[in-house]
């Protein structure tokens, strides 16, 4: 695990963004190749694959936004070394609601 508090922030951002960018590029190429082959089947098939591809990219975007948001909140709750911050995170109202929902 690299210490992200040391060194230039630009290098850290590029290092973390590169795998995501490559993954998005591969997904886009996969989608375009699908469109190429499905285009030979007709307009209706092409429209269906185009709509499904758009929904897939939208779901990926929503998932990534939620993941970044949850990780940011989680890092702020777990990250501090003080006991009061840990106590505050374990007694938050949302956690109590979650616990009450999970009780048998």
N, CA, C and O atoms as CSV, one atom per row, in Angstrom:
chain,resi,resn,atom,element,x,y,z
A,1,UNK,N,N,0.831,-1.167,0.000
A,1,UNK,CA,C,0.000,0.000,0.000
A,1,UNK,C,C,0.883,1.240,0.000
A,1,UNK,O,O,1.761,1.394,0.849
A,2,UNK,N,N,0.639,2.112,-0.955
A,2,UNK,CA,C,1.431,3.336,-1.050
A,2,UNK,C,C,0.893,4.399,-0.109
A,2,UNK,O,O,-0.308,4.475,0.149
A,3,UNK,N,N,1.795,5.209,0.394
A,3,UNK,CA,C,1.403,6.332,1.230
A,3,UNK,C,C,1.052,7.500,0.316
A,3,UNK,O,O,1.933,8.114,-0.285
A,4,UNK,N,N,-0.244,7.804,0.215
A,4,UNK,CA,C,-0.694,8.842,-0.696
A,4,UNK,C,C,-0.527,10.244,-0.129
A,4,UNK,O,O,-0.839,11.228,-0.800
A,5,UNK,N,N,-0.041,10.341,1.093
A,5,UNK,CA,C,0.202,11.663,1.665
A,5,UNK,C,C,1.594,12.186,1.337
A,5,UNK,O,O,1.900,13.345,1.617
A,6,UNK,N,N,2.427,11.359,0.756
A,6,UNK,CA,C,3.790,11.741,0.397
A,6,UNK,C,C,3.894,11.861,-1.123
A,6,UNK,O,O,3.337,11.042,-1.855
A,7,UNK,N,N,4.596,12.865,-1.585
A,7,UNK,CA,C,4.827,13.030,-3.008
A,7,UNK,C,C,3.808,13.939,-3.660
A,7,UNK,O,O,2.888,14.427,-3.003
A,8,UNK,N,N,3.974,14.168,-4.964
A,8,UNK,CA,C,3.078,15.090,-5.677
A,8,UNK,C,C,1.684,14.476,-5.866
A,8,UNK,O,O,1.548,13.294,-6.181
A,9,UNK,N,N,0.674,15.291,-5.671
A,9,UNK,CA,C,-0.698,14.810,-5.785
A,9,UNK,C,C,-1.051,14.472,-7.237
A,9,UNK,O,O,-1.862,13.580,-7.486
A,10,UNK,N,N,-0.452,15.176,-8.182
A,10,UNK,CA,C,-0.738,14.911,-9.594
A,10,UNK,C,C,-0.340,13.489,-9.972
A,10,UNK,O,O,-1.074,12.804,-10.684
A,11,UNK,N,N,0.793,13.058,-9.506
A,11,UNK,CA,C,1.239,11.694,-9.793
A,11,UNK,C,C,0.314,10.653,-9.188
A,11,UNK,O,O,0.044,9.624,-9.808
A,12,UNK,N,N,-0.177,10.912,-7.973
A,12,UNK,CA,C,-1.106,9.978,-7.330
A,12,UNK,C,C,-2.426,9.906,-8.083
A,12,UNK,O,O,-2.984,8.824,-8.266
A,13,UNK,N,N,-2.924,11.054,-8.519
A,13,UNK,CA,C,-4.191,11.078,-9.257
A,13,UNK,C,C,-4.049,10.340,-10.573
A,13,UNK,O,O,-4.934,9.572,-10.950
A,14,UNK,N,N,-2.958,10.560,-11.270
A,14,UNK,CA,C,-2.735,9.871,-12.545
A,14,UNK,C,C,-2.599,8.366,-12.324
A,14,UNK,O,O,-3.127,7.569,-13.099
A,15,UNK,N,N,-1.892,7.985,-11.271
A,15,UNK,CA,C,-1.707,6.559,-10.988
A,15,UNK,C,C,-3.025,5.875,-10.645
A,15,UNK,O,O,-3.226,4.711,-10.992
A,16,UNK,N,N,-3.915,6.578,-9.976
A,16,UNK,CA,C,-5.204,5.976,-9.628
A,16,UNK,C,C,-6.201,6.048,-10.779
A,16,UNK,O,O,-7.065,5.179,-10.901
A,17,UNK,N,N,-6.094,7.065,-11.617
A,17,UNK,CA,C,-7.055,7.237,-12.698
A,17,UNK,C,C,-6.732,6.376,-13.922
A,17,UNK,O,O,-7.626,6.080,-14.714
A,18,UNK,N,N,-5.490,5.978,-14.085
A,18,UNK,CA,C,-5.098,5.212,-15.268
A,18,UNK,C,C,-5.850,3.890,-15.404
A,18,UNK,O,O,-6.362,3.614,-16.489
A,19,UNK,N,N,-5.948,3.053,-14.359
A,19,UNK,CA,C,-6.699,1.806,-14.523
A,19,UNK,C,C,-8.185,2.041,-14.821
A,19,UNK,O,O,-8.798,1.278,-15.567
A,20,UNK,N,N,-8.757,3.089,-14.243
A,20,UNK,CA,C,-10.158,3.399,-14.514
A,20,UNK,C,C,-10.331,3.819,-15.970
A,20,UNK,O,O,-11.274,3.391,-16.636
A,21,UNK,N,N,-9.428,4.649,-16.459
A,21,UNK,CA,C,-9.507,5.096,-17.851
A,21,UNK,C,C,-9.325,3.930,-18.818
A,21,UNK,O,O,-10.012,3.860,-19.837
A,22,UNK,N,N,-8.423,3.030,-18.514
A,22,UNK,CA,C,-8.227,1.853,-19.370
A,22,UNK,C,C,-9.472,0.980,-19.357
A,22,UNK,O,O,-9.882,0.470,-20.400
A,23,UNK,N,N,-10.078,0.802,-18.186
A,23,UNK,CA,C,-11.306,0.018,-18.096
A,23,UNK,C,C,-12.441,0.636,-18.892
A,23,UNK,O,O,-13.192,-0.078,-19.556
A,24,UNK,N,N,-12.574,1.953,-18.834
A,24,UNK,CA,C,-13.618,2.626,-19.610
A,24,UNK,C,C,-13.335,2.516,-21.112
A,24,UNK,O,O,-14.260,2.348,-21.906
A,25,UNK,N,N,-12.080,2.607,-21.495
A,25,UNK,CA,C,-11.716,2.468,-22.904
A,25,UNK,C,C,-12.058,1.075,-23.418
A,25,UNK,O,O,-12.601,0.933,-24.514
A,26,UNK,N,N,-11.745,0.056,-22.641
A,26,UNK,CA,C,-12.061,-1.320,-23.036
A,26,UNK,C,C,-13.574,-1.513,-23.122
A,26,UNK,O,O,-14.064,-2.159,-24.048
A,27,UNK,N,N,-14.312,-0.962,-22.167
A,27,UNK,CA,C,-15.770,-1.075,-22.206
A,27,UNK,C,C,-16.347,-0.390,-23.440
A,27,UNK,O,O,-17.261,-0.913,-24.077
A,28,UNK,N,N,-15.815,0.770,-23.771
A,28,UNK,CA,C,-16.291,1.492,-24.957
A,28,UNK,C,C,-15.960,0.723,-26.226
A,28,UNK,O,O,-16.795,0.630,-27.126
A,29,UNK,N,N,-14.755,0.172,-26.314
A,29,UNK,CA,C,-14.398,-0.619,-27.495
A,29,UNK,C,C,-15.283,-1.864,-27.619
A,29,UNK,O,O,-15.699,-2.228,-28.719
A,30,UNK,N,N,-15.563,-2.504,-26.501
A,30,UNK,CA,C,-16.437,-3.670,-26.493
A,30,UNK,C,C,-17.822,-3.296,-27.008
A,30,UNK,O,O,-18.416,-4.022,-27.805
A,31,UNK,N,N,-18.328,-2.156,-26.543
A,31,UNK,CA,C,-19.635,-1.673,-26.973
A,31,UNK,C,C,-19.646,-1.349,-28.466
A,31,UNK,O,O,-20.594,-1.698,-29.170
A,32,UNK,N,N,-18.596,-0.684,-28.950
A,32,UNK,CA,C,-18.546,-0.335,-30.370
A,32,UNK,C,C,-18.415,-1.567,-31.262
A,32,UNK,O,O,-18.988,-1.611,-32.350
A,33,UNK,N,N,-17.673,-2.553,-30.810
A,33,UNK,CA,C,-17.542,-3.794,-31.588
A,33,UNK,C,C,-18.879,-4.529,-31.624
A,33,UNK,O,O,-19.262,-5.070,-32.661
A,34,UNK,N,N,-19.590,-4.550,-30.497
A,34,UNK,CA,C,-20.938,-5.125,-30.483
A,34,UNK,C,C,-21.839,-4.410,-31.481
A,34,UNK,O,O,-22.569,-5.053,-32.236
A,35,UNK,N,N,-21.789,-3.085,-31.485
A,35,UNK,CA,C,-22.622,-2.324,-32.417
A,35,UNK,C,C,-22.287,-2.645,-33.865
A,35,UNK,O,O,-23.179,-2.724,-34.710
A,36,UNK,N,N,-21.013,-2.830,-34.151
A,36,UNK,CA,C,-20.619,-3.151,-35.525
A,36,UNK,C,C,-21.243,-4.467,-35.987
A,36,UNK,O,O,-21.806,-4.545,-37.079
A,37,UNK,N,N,-21.140,-5.495,-35.152
A,37,UNK,CA,C,-21.660,-6.801,-35.563
A,37,UNK,C,C,-23.180,-6.848,-35.539
A,37,UNK,O,O,-23.790,-7.507,-36.381
A,38,UNK,N,N,-23.797,-6.163,-34.593
A,38,UNK,CA,C,-25.257,-6.171,-34.511
A,38,UNK,C,C,-25.865,-5.322,-35.624
A,38,UNK,O,O,-27.011,-5.551,-36.013
A,39,UNK,N,N,-25.128,-4.358,-36.138
A,39,UNK,CA,C,-25.668,-3.509,-37.206
A,39,UNK,C,C,-26.014,-4.312,-38.451
A,39,UNK,O,O,-26.826,-3.869,-39.263
A,40,UNK,N,N,-25.419,-5.472,-38.612
A,40,UNK,CA,C,-25.728,-6.327,-39.758
A,40,UNK,C,C,-27.065,-7.038,-39.587
A,40,UNK,O,O,-27.593,-7.595,-40.549
A,41,UNK,N,N,-27.618,-7.028,-38.380
A,41,UNK,CA,C,-28.879,-7.716,-38.117
A,41,UNK,C,C,-30.100,-6.843,-38.353
A,41,UNK,O,O,-31.214,-7.362,-38.435
A,42,UNK,N,N,-29.924,-5.548,-38.464
A,42,UNK,CA,C,-31.052,-4.664,-38.729
A,42,UNK,C,C,-31.113,-3.490,-37.768
A,42,UNK,O,O,-30.367,-3.404,-36.793
A,43,UNK,N,N,-32.043,-2.581,-38.088
A,43,UNK,CA,C,-32.151,-1.356,-37.302
A,43,UNK,C,C,-32.701,-1.598,-35.901
A,43,UNK,O,O,-32.265,-0.962,-34.942
A,44,UNK,N,N,-33.660,-2.518,-35.780
A,44,UNK,CA,C,-34.259,-2.783,-34.466
A,44,UNK,C,C,-33.224,-3.384,-33.508
A,44,UNK,O,O,-33.164,-3.007,-32.337
A,45,UNK,N,N,-32.427,-4.303,-34.004
A,45,UNK,CA,C,-31.391,-4.904,-33.162
A,45,UNK,C,C,-30.350,-3.862,-32.769
A,45,UNK,O,O,-29.876,-3.845,-31.633
A,46,UNK,N,N,-30.002,-3.009,-33.700
A,46,UNK,CA,C,-29.031,-1.955,-33.422
A,46,UNK,C,C,-29.566,-0.984,-32.368
A,46,UNK,O,O,-28.832,-0.562,-31.474
A,47,UNK,N,N,-30.834,-0.640,-32.478
A,47,UNK,CA,C,-31.441,0.263,-31.491
A,47,UNK,C,C,-31.475,-0.389,-30.112
A,47,UNK,O,O,-31.230,0.277,-29.106
A,48,UNK,N,N,-31.774,-1.674,-30.058
A,48,UNK,CA,C,-31.812,-2.374,-28.775
A,48,UNK,C,C,-30.451,-2.427,-28.103
A,48,UNK,O,O,-30.340,-2.181,-26.902
A,49,UNK,N,N,-29.426,-2.742,-28.861
A,49,UNK,CA,C,-28.078,-2.807,-28.303
A,49,UNK,C,C,-27.591,-1.414,-27.908
A,49,UNK,O,O,-26.901,-1.264,-26.900
A,50,UNK,N,N,-27.940,-0.410,-28.684
A,50,UNK,CA,C,-27.555,0.967,-28.334
A,50,UNK,C,C,-28.201,1.399,-27.026
A,50,UNK,O,O,-27.546,1.991,-26.169
A,51,UNK,N,N,-29.491,1.100,-26.873
A,51,UNK,CA,C,-30.185,1.468,-25.637
A,51,UNK,C,C,-29.613,0.711,-24.439
A,51,UNK,O,O,-29.413,1.288,-23.370
A,52,UNK,N,N,-29.356,-0.568,-24.622
A,52,UNK,CA,C,-28.803,-1.368,-23.522
A,52,UNK,C,C,-27.401,-0.883,-23.157
A,52,UNK,O,O,-27.052,-0.837,-21.977
A,53,UNK,N,N,-26.608,-0.526,-24.141
A,53,UNK,CA,C,-25.267,-0.015,-23.866
A,53,UNK,C,C,-25.296,1.285,-23.090
A,53,UNK,O,O,-24.486,1.499,-22.189
A,54,UNK,N,N,-26.232,2.153,-23.440
A,54,UNK,CA,C,-26.378,3.407,-22.710
A,54,UNK,C,C,-26.772,3.146,-21.260
A,54,UNK,O,O,-26.255,3.793,-20.349
A,55,UNK,N,N,-27.680,2.206,-21.043
A,55,UNK,CA,C,-28.083,1.858,-19.675
A,55,UNK,C,C,-26.918,1.245,-18.885
A,55,UNK,O,O,-26.780,1.495,-17.687
A,56,UNK,N,N,-26.099,0.458,-19.544
A,56,UNK,CA,C,-24.935,-0.135,-18.864
A,56,UNK,C,C,-23.962,0.959,-18.437
A,56,UNK,O,O,-23.478,0.948,-17.305
A,57,UNK,N,N,-23.671,1.904,-19.332
A,57,UNK,CA,C,-22.759,2.985,-18.976
A,57,UNK,C,C,-23.344,3.860,-17.870
A,57,UNK,O,O,-22.610,4.334,-17.004
A,58,UNK,N,N,-24.658,4.077,-17.893
A,58,UNK,CA,C,-25.306,4.856,-16.846
A,58,UNK,C,C,-25.224,4.144,-15.503
A,58,UNK,O,O,-24.958,4.774,-14.479
A,59,UNK,N,N,-25.450,2.840,-15.502
A,59,UNK,CA,C,-25.361,2.094,-14.242
A,59,UNK,C,C,-23.931,2.064,-13.710
A,59,UNK,O,O,-23.722,2.127,-12.499
A,60,UNK,N,N,-22.962,1.970,-14.586
A,60,UNK,CA,C,-21.556,2.016,-14.155
A,60,UNK,C,C,-21.237,3.376,-13.538
A,60,UNK,O,O,-20.561,3.451,-12.512
A,61,UNK,N,N,-21.724,4.455,-14.165
A,61,UNK,CA,C,-21.472,5.798,-13.640
A,61,UNK,C,C,-22.109,5.980,-12.265
A,61,UNK,O,O,-21.478,6.520,-11.356
A,62,UNK,N,N,-23.348,5.535,-12.110
A,62,UNK,CA,C,-24.032,5.665,-10.816
A,62,UNK,C,C,-23.305,4.851,-9.757
A,62,UNK,O,O,-23.130,5.313,-8.629
A,63,UNK,N,N,-22.886,3.653,-10.107
A,63,UNK,CA,C,-22.167,2.807,-9.157
A,63,UNK,C,C,-20.855,3.452,-8.734
A,63,UNK,O,O,-20.503,3.414,-7.555
A,64,UNK,N,N,-20.135,4.038,-9.664
A,64,UNK,CA,C,-18.874,4.682,-9.323
A,64,UNK,C,C,-19.089,5.904,-8.440
A,64,UNK,O,O,-18.316,6.139,-7.511
A,65,UNK,N,N,-20.129,6.683,-8.719
A,65,UNK,CA,C,-20.413,7.851,-7.893
A,65,UNK,C,C,-20.757,7.425,-6.469
A,65,UNK,O,O,-20.265,8.016,-5.508
A,66,UNK,N,N,-21.596,6.408,-6.333
A,66,UNK,CA,C,-21.954,5.922,-5.000
A,66,UNK,C,C,-20.747,5.351,-4.269
A,66,UNK,O,O,-20.594,5.556,-3.065
A,67,UNK,N,N,-19.898,4.643,-4.984
A,67,UNK,CA,C,-18.703,4.067,-4.364
A,67,UNK,C,C,-17.773,5.155,-3.846
A,67,UNK,O,O,-17.271,5.058,-2.726
A,68,UNK,N,N,-17.543,6.177,-4.640
A,68,UNK,CA,C,-16.672,7.269,-4.209
A,68,UNK,C,C,-17.275,7.983,-3.004
A,68,UNK,O,O,-16.560,8.318,-2.059
A,69,UNK,N,N,-18.579,8.215,-3.030
A,69,UNK,CA,C,-19.234,8.875,-1.903
A,69,UNK,C,C,-19.157,8.066,-0.632
A,69,UNK,O,O,-18.843,8.605,0.430
A,70,UNK,N,N,-19.438,6.775,-0.723
A,70,UNK,CA,C,-19.398,5.921,0.461
A,70,UNK,C,C,-17.976,5.805,0.997
A,70,UNK,O,O,-17.764,5.851,2.208
A,71,UNK,N,N,-17.011,5.656,0.112
A,71,UNK,CA,C,-15.621,5.560,0.563
A,71,UNK,C,C,-15.144,6.852,1.214
A,71,UNK,O,O,-14.361,6.817,2.164
A,72,UNK,N,N,-15.611,7.993,0.707
A,72,UNK,CA,C,-15.240,9.260,1.330
A,72,UNK,C,C,-15.784,9.379,2.742
A,72,UNK,O,O,-15.069,9.787,3.658
A,73,UNK,N,N,-17.054,9.022,2.918
A,73,UNK,CA,C,-17.653,9.069,4.256
A,73,UNK,C,C,-16.984,8.055,5.171
A,73,UNK,O,O,-16.682,8.354,6.326
A,74,UNK,N,N,-16.755,6.864,4.654
A,74,UNK,CA,C,-16.125,5.822,5.458
A,74,UNK,C,C,-14.707,6.209,5.870
A,74,UNK,O,O,-14.301,5.961,7.006
A,75,UNK,N,N,-13.963,6.808,4.966
A,75,UNK,CA,C,-12.595,7.219,5.297
A,75,UNK,C,C,-12.587,8.295,6.370
A,75,UNK,O,O,-11.714,8.309,7.238
A,76,UNK,N,N,-13.557,9.196,6.310
A,76,UNK,CA,C,-13.622,10.244,7.334
A,76,UNK,C,C,-14.022,9.671,8.689
A,76,UNK,O,O,-13.586,10.173,9.725
A,77,UNK,N,N,-14.845,8.627,8.690
A,77,UNK,CA,C,-15.284,8.041,9.952
A,77,UNK,C,C,-14.217,7.138,10.564
A,77,UNK,O,O,-13.992,7.181,11.773
A,78,UNK,N,N,-13.572,6.338,9.757
A,78,UNK,CA,C,-12.615,5.356,10.263
A,78,UNK,C,C,-11.217,5.948,10.374
A,78,UNK,O,O,-10.435,5.524,11.225
A,79,UNK,N,N,-10.893,6.913,9.535
A,79,UNK,CA,C,-9.545,7.444,9.458
A,79,UNK,C,C,-8.996,8.128,10.685
A,79,UNK,O,O,-7.827,7.920,11.011
A,80,UNK,N,N,-9.781,8.941,11.392
A,80,UNK,CA,C,-9.196,9.650,12.538
A,80,UNK,C,C,-8.695,8.698,13.609
A,80,UNK,O,O,-9.302,7.659,13.874
A,81,UNK,N,N,-7.590,9.065,14.215
A,81,UNK,CA,C,-6.989,8.191,15.219
A,81,UNK,C,C,-7.563,8.433,16.608
A,81,UNK,O,O,-7.224,7.719,17.552
A,82,UNK,N,N,-8.421,9.425,16.741
A,82,UNK,CA,C,-8.961,9.723,18.068
A,82,UNK,C,C,-10.117,8.803,18.401
A,82,UNK,O,O,-10.878,8.389,17.526
A,83,UNK,N,N,-10.234,8.491,19.683
A,83,UNK,CA,C,-11.307,7.607,20.131
A,83,UNK,C,C,-12.663,8.276,20.019
A,83,UNK,O,O,-13.673,7.597,19.831
A,84,UNK,N,N,-12.702,9.597,20.130
A,84,UNK,CA,C,-13.996,10.274,20.059
A,84,UNK,C,C,-14.587,10.174,18.665
A,84,UNK,O,O,-15.803,10.045,18.522
A,85,UNK,N,N,-13.760,10.228,17.641
A,85,UNK,CA,C,-14.276,10.099,16.279
A,85,UNK,C,C,-14.823,8.705,16.047
A,85,UNK,O,O,-15.847,8.541,15.383
A,86,UNK,N,N,-14.147,7.695,16.589
A,86,UNK,CA,C,-14.645,6.329,16.443
A,86,UNK,C,C,-15.939,6.144,17.203
A,86,UNK,O,O,-16.854,5.477,16.721
A,87,UNK,N,N,-16.024,6.720,18.374
A,87,UNK,CA,C,-17.248,6.623,19.157
A,87,UNK,C,C,-18.387,7.317,18.436
A,87,UNK,O,O,-19.511,6.814,18.420
A,88,UNK,N,N,-18.110,8.462,17.843
A,88,UNK,CA,C,-19.143,9.190,17.134
A,88,UNK,C,C,-19.669,8.384,15.953
A,88,UNK,O,O,-20.871,8.389,15.686
A,89,UNK,N,N,-18.781,7.690,15.244
A,89,UNK,CA,C,-19.223,6.921,14.085
A,89,UNK,C,C,-20.018,5.693,14.488
A,89,UNK,O,O,-20.890,5.255,13.739
A,90,UNK,N,N,-19.740,5.132,15.645
A,90,UNK,CA,C,-20.483,3.939,16.050
A,90,UNK,C,C,-21.811,4.281,16.691
A,90,UNK,O,O,-22.656,3.403,16.865
A,91,UNK,N,N,-22.012,5.539,17.046
A,91,UNK,CA,C,-23.281,5.918,17.656
A,91,UNK,C,C,-24.107,6.812,16.750
A,91,UNK,O,O,-25.046,7.457,17.215
A,92,UNK,N,N,-23.779,6.866,15.470
A,92,UNK,CA,C,-24.539,7.722,14.569
A,92,UNK,C,C,-25.944,7.170,14.392
A,92,UNK,O,O,-26.142,5.956,14.455
A,93,UNK,N,N,-26.925,8.042,14.173
A,93,UNK,CA,C,-28.308,7.580,14.021
A,93,UNK,C,C,-28.508,6.613,12.869
A,93,UNK,O,O,-29.320,5.693,12.963
A,94,UNK,N,N,-27.769,6.816,11.776
A,94,UNK,CA,C,-27.941,5.905,10.641
A,94,UNK,C,C,-27.497,4.497,10.999
A,94,UNK,O,O,-28.101,3.527,10.541
A,95,UNK,N,N,-26.463,4.369,11.800
A,95,UNK,CA,C,-26.013,3.040,12.207
A,95,UNK,C,C,-27.046,2.383,13.110
A,95,UNK,O,O,-27.292,1.181,13.012
A,96,UNK,N,N,-27.655,3.181,13.996
A,96,UNK,CA,C,-28.689,2.610,14.865
A,96,UNK,C,C,-29.880,2.155,14.047
A,96,UNK,O,O,-30.471,1.116,14.341
A,97,UNK,N,N,-30.244,2.918,13.021
A,97,UNK,CA,C,-31.351,2.493,12.147
A,97,UNK,C,C,-30.983,1.205,11.433
A,97,UNK,O,O,-31.814,0.305,11.314
A,98,UNK,N,N,-29.750,1.104,10.957
A,98,UNK,CA,C,-29.305,-0.098,10.271
A,98,UNK,C,C,-29.336,-1.297,11.224
A,98,UNK,O,O,-29.796,-2.375,10.848
A,99,UNK,N,N,-28.854,-1.115,12.441
A,99,UNK,CA,C,-28.865,-2.201,13.400
A,99,UNK,C,C,-30.286,-2.650,13.735
A,99,UNK,O,O,-30.546,-3.846,13.869
A,100,UNK,N,N,-31.203,-1.694,13.870
A,100,UNK,CA,C,-32.575,-2.068,14.199
A,100,UNK,C,C,-33.240,-2.814,13.058
A,100,UNK,O,O,-34.111,-3.652,13.291
A,101,UNK,N,N,-32.842,-2.520,11.819
A,101,UNK,CA,C,-33.402,-3.244,10.671
A,101,UNK,C,C,-32.865,-4.668,10.580
A,101,UNK,O,O,-33.554,-5.566,10.096
A,102,UNK,N,N,-31.642,-4.870,11.043
A,102,UNK,CA,C,-31.007,-6.182,10.919
A,102,UNK,C,C,-31.304,-7.114,12.078
A,102,UNK,O,O,-30.974,-8.299,12.014
A,103,UNK,N,N,-31.918,-6.606,13.133
A,103,UNK,CA,C,-32.219,-7.462,14.275
A,103,UNK,C,C,-33.314,-8.455,13.922
A,103,UNK,O,O,-34.258,-8.113,13.210
A,104,UNK,N,N,-33.191,-9.704,14.423
A,104,UNK,CA,C,-34.235,-10.691,14.125
A,104,UNK,C,C,-35.513,-10.446,14.905
A,104,UNK,O,O,-36.479,-11.195,14.759
